[in-house]
Amino acid sequence: MNNKILLAALLALSLPALAGRPLSTEDANSLDDGQCQLEAWANRTRSNATEMVAVPACAFLKVEAQLGTGWVRENGETKLAAQFFQVKHAFRKVDDGAWGIAFVAGIARDRTRETYGNWGDPYFIVPFSFGIGEDKDSRAVVHLNLGTTRNREEARNLTLWGIAAEKPVTERLTLVGEVYGENTRDPFYRAGGRFTVIPEMLDVDLTYVGRSGGSKEDRLWSIGFHLEGDVFK
């Protein structure tokens, strides 16, 4: 499988992370000070390549910081493919009311490039979220993203965007869906669900991801988890 195709999928699926795993579209929420989380997932492509991503995060002074690392395993060999570091601040959390807005800033590196393989692809995103319904436990929540990134290898700026929704259908099961991408390529889409194993602590998820007009290399299953706790409180 072409490494550039793999990396494009990996970056699109992991940058940014996340409106609560498994969404790639950012939400207008963030961890409280002293809280930490670990999100990790594996993507299995139709061509039998595996993408693995781990993203630990903690929040201090109302700023959530994340460090993500992605690997690609193919033909029995595992390679470091991509990394990113980002910070996020929610000016108003959607969990606290009917709507919320936040700001995300980060920088990434593409380890498979022959040139510009070091840190140097910055990105900025503004997430806006709003709820549909009065009951916060059962309402649908919609997330809208608009941002930009600088691709150093191509020496141009790109527009990032995303539209996502999540809707609880039982006390533990939430259905999720999204469409996201950047302005020069066909968008990705995702559909699936998230299941709460331990309330306010551990979720697991399973989703299917594809790309409009894409080939089989752009289609994959993604399985992951979100673990959260008050580490520094």
C-alpha positions as CSV (number, residue, x, y, z in Angstrom):
1,M,0.0,0.0,0.0
2,N,1.2,3.5,-0.8
3,N,2.7,5.1,2.3
4,K,1.4,8.5,1.2
5,I,-2.2,7.2,1.1
6,L,-1.7,5.6,4.5
7,L,-0.3,8.7,6.0
8,A,-3.0,10.9,4.5
9,A,-5.6,8.7,6.1
10,L,-3.7,8.5,9.4
11,L,-3.4,12.3,9.6
12,A,-7.0,12.9,8.6
13,L,-8.2,10.5,11.2
14,S,-6.0,11.7,14.0
15,L,-5.7,15.5,13.4
16,P,-7.3,16.9,15.4
17,A,-8.3,14.6,18.2
18,L,-11.1,14.6,19.2
19,A,-14.7,15.4,20.0
20,G,-14.6,12.4,22.4
21,R,-13.2,9.4,20.6
22,P,-14.1,8.2,17.9
23,L,-14.8,11.5,16.2
24,S,-12.1,13.4,14.4
25,T,-14.1,16.6,14.3
26,E,-13.3,18.7,17.4
27,D,-15.9,19.7,19.9
28,A,-16.3,22.7,22.1
29,N,-15.3,20.9,25.3
30,S,-12.1,20.3,27.1
31,L,-10.8,18.5,30.2
32,D,-11.1,20.2,33.6
33,D,-7.8,21.3,35.3
34,G,-6.1,18.3,36.8
35,Q,-7.8,15.8,34.6
36,C,-6.0,13.5,32.1
37,Q,-7.1,11.1,29.5
38,L,-5.7,8.5,27.1
39,E,-7.3,7.9,23.7
40,A,-6.0,5.1,21.6
41,W,-7.2,3.3,18.5
42,A,-6.3,1.0,15.6
43,N,-7.5,1.3,12.0
44,R,-7.6,-1.8,9.8
45,T,-7.6,-1.1,6.1
46,R,-9.0,-3.2,3.3
47,S,-5.5,-3.9,2.1
48,N,-4.6,-5.4,5.5
49,A,-2.4,-2.5,6.8
50,T,-2.9,-1.4,10.4
51,E,-2.7,2.2,11.7
52,M,-2.2,2.6,15.4
53,V,-2.6,5.9,17.3
54,A,-2.1,6.9,21.0
55,V,-3.0,10.3,22.3
56,P,-2.4,11.2,26.0
57,A,-3.7,14.5,27.3
58,C,-3.9,16.6,30.5
59,A,-5.3,20.0,31.4
60,F,-3.8,22.8,33.4
61,L,-4.7,26.5,33.7
62,K,-7.8,25.8,31.5
63,V,-5.7,24.6,28.6
64,E,-5.8,21.0,27.5
65,A,-2.6,19.7,25.9
66,Q,-2.4,16.6,23.7
67,L,0.6,14.7,22.2
68,G,-0.3,12.2,19.5
69,T,1.8,9.5,17.9
70,G,0.8,7.3,14.9
71,W,2.4,4.1,13.6
72,V,1.7,2.1,10.4
73,R,2.2,-1.7,10.4
74,E,2.4,-3.4,7.0
75,N,4.1,-6.6,5.7
76,G,5.3,-7.4,9.2
77,E,7.1,-4.1,9.7
78,T,6.0,-1.2,12.0
79,K,7.0,2.4,11.2
80,L,6.6,5.6,13.1
81,A,4.4,7.7,10.6
82,A,3.1,10.9,12.2
83,Q,3.1,12.9,15.4
84,F,1.3,16.0,16.6
85,F,1.1,18.3,19.6
86,Q,-1.9,20.5,20.2
87,V,-3.4,22.8,22.9
88,K,-7.1,23.5,23.3
89,H,-9.1,26.1,25.3
90,A,-12.9,26.1,25.5
91,F,-14.2,29.6,26.0
92,R,-17.6,28.2,26.6
93,K,-18.2,24.4,27.0
94,V,-21.3,22.9,25.3
95,D,-21.6,20.5,28.2
96,D,-22.3,23.5,30.4
97,G,-25.1,24.9,28.3
98,A,-26.9,25.0,24.9
99,W,-23.8,25.8,22.9
100,G,-20.0,26.2,23.2
101,I,-17.0,27.5,21.3
102,A,-13.3,26.7,21.6
103,F,-9.9,27.2,19.9
104,V,-7.3,24.6,18.9
105,A,-3.7,25.2,17.9
106,G,-1.2,22.5,17.0
107,I,1.8,21.4,15.1
108,A,2.5,18.1,13.3
109,R,5.2,16.2,11.6
110,D,5.1,13.7,8.8
111,R,7.8,11.1,9.4
112,T,7.4,9.4,6.0
113,R,8.4,12.5,4.0
114,E,11.7,12.6,2.2
115,T,11.8,16.4,2.8
116,Y,10.2,18.4,5.6
117,G,9.9,15.4,7.9
118,N,10.5,17.4,11.1
119,W,8.0,19.4,13.1
120,G,6.6,22.2,11.1
121,D,3.0,21.8,9.8
122,P,1.0,24.1,12.1
123,Y,-2.8,24.1,12.2
124,F,-5.6,26.2,13.9
125,I,-9.2,25.2,14.3
126,V,-12.3,26.8,15.8
127,P,-14.9,24.3,17.0
128,F,-18.5,25.3,17.6
129,S,-20.9,22.9,19.2
130,F,-24.7,23.1,20.0
131,G,-27.2,20.8,21.5
132,I,-30.6,19.9,20.0
133,G,-33.1,19.1,22.8
134,E,-33.6,20.2,26.4
135,D,-32.4,17.1,28.2
136,K,-28.6,17.1,28.2
137,D,-28.5,13.3,28.8
138,S,-30.5,12.5,25.7
139,R,-30.1,15.4,23.3
140,A,-28.2,15.3,20.0
141,V,-25.0,17.4,19.8
142,V,-23.7,18.9,16.6
143,H,-20.1,20.0,16.1
144,L,-18.9,22.3,13.4
145,N,-15.2,22.9,12.6
146,L,-13.4,25.5,10.5
147,G,-9.6,26.0,10.4
148,T,-6.4,26.1,8.5
149,T,-3.1,24.3,8.2
150,R,0.2,24.9,6.5
151,N,1.6,22.0,4.4
152,R,5.3,22.7,4.3
153,E,6.1,20.1,1.7
154,E,3.5,21.5,-0.8
155,A,4.2,25.1,0.4
156,R,0.6,26.1,0.6
157,N,-2.2,26.7,3.1
158,L,-5.2,24.4,3.3
159,T,-8.7,24.9,4.8
160,L,-9.8,22.3,7.4
161,W,-13.5,21.6,8.1
162,G,-15.7,19.1,9.8
163,I,-19.4,18.4,10.6
164,A,-20.2,15.8,13.2
165,A,-23.2,14.7,15.3
166,E,-23.6,12.3,18.3
167,K,-26.9,11.1,19.8
168,P,-27.4,8.8,22.8
169,V,-29.8,6.0,22.1
170,T,-29.5,4.3,25.4
171,E,-27.9,5.1,28.8
172,R,-24.6,3.6,27.6
173,L,-24.7,3.6,23.7
174,T,-24.2,6.7,21.6
175,L,-24.4,6.8,17.8
176,V,-21.9,9.0,16.0
177,G,-21.4,10.3,12.5
178,E,-19.2,12.9,10.7
179,V,-17.9,14.3,7.4
180,Y,-14.5,16.0,7.5
181,G,-11.5,16.9,5.4
182,E,-9.6,19.7,3.7
183,N,-10.4,21.8,0.7
184,T,-8.2,20.2,-1.9
185,R,-9.2,16.6,-1.5
186,D,-12.4,14.5,-1.3
187,P,-13.8,14.3,2.3
188,F,-13.8,11.4,4.7
189,Y,-17.0,10.1,6.4
190,R,-17.4,8.1,9.6
191,A,-20.4,6.2,11.1
192,G,-20.6,4.0,14.2
193,G,-21.1,4.0,17.9
194,R,-19.5,4.6,21.3
195,F,-20.3,2.4,24.4
196,T,-19.8,3.5,28.0
197,V,-18.1,0.7,30.0
198,I,-17.5,2.7,33.2
199,P,-19.5,6.0,33.3
200,E,-17.3,9.1,33.2
201,M,-14.2,7.0,33.0
202,L,-14.0,4.4,30.1
203,D,-15.7,4.3,26.7
204,V,-15.0,1.9,23.8
205,D,-16.0,2.5,20.2
206,L,-16.3,0.9,16.7
207,T,-16.7,2.9,13.5
208,Y,-16.5,2.5,9.7
209,V,-14.6,5.2,7.8
210,G,-14.6,5.8,4.0
211,R,-13.8,8.5,1.6
212,S,-16.1,10.1,-1.1
213,G,-14.8,8.9,-4.4
214,G,-12.0,7.0,-2.7
215,S,-10.5,3.5,-3.3
216,K,-10.5,0.5,-1.0
217,E,-7.3,1.9,0.6
218,D,-9.5,4.7,2.0
219,R,-12.0,2.4,3.7
220,L,-11.3,1.0,7.1
221,W,-12.7,-0.2,10.4
222,S,-11.6,1.8,13.5
223,I,-11.7,0.4,17.1
224,G,-10.6,2.4,20.1
225,F,-11.1,3.5,23.7
226,H,-11.2,6.7,25.8
227,L,-9.9,6.5,29.4
228,E,-10.3,9.6,31.6
229,G,-9.6,10.4,35.3
230,D,-8.7,13.0,37.9
231,V,-5.0,12.4,38.0
232,F,-3.8,15.7,39.5
233,K,-6.8,16.7,41.6
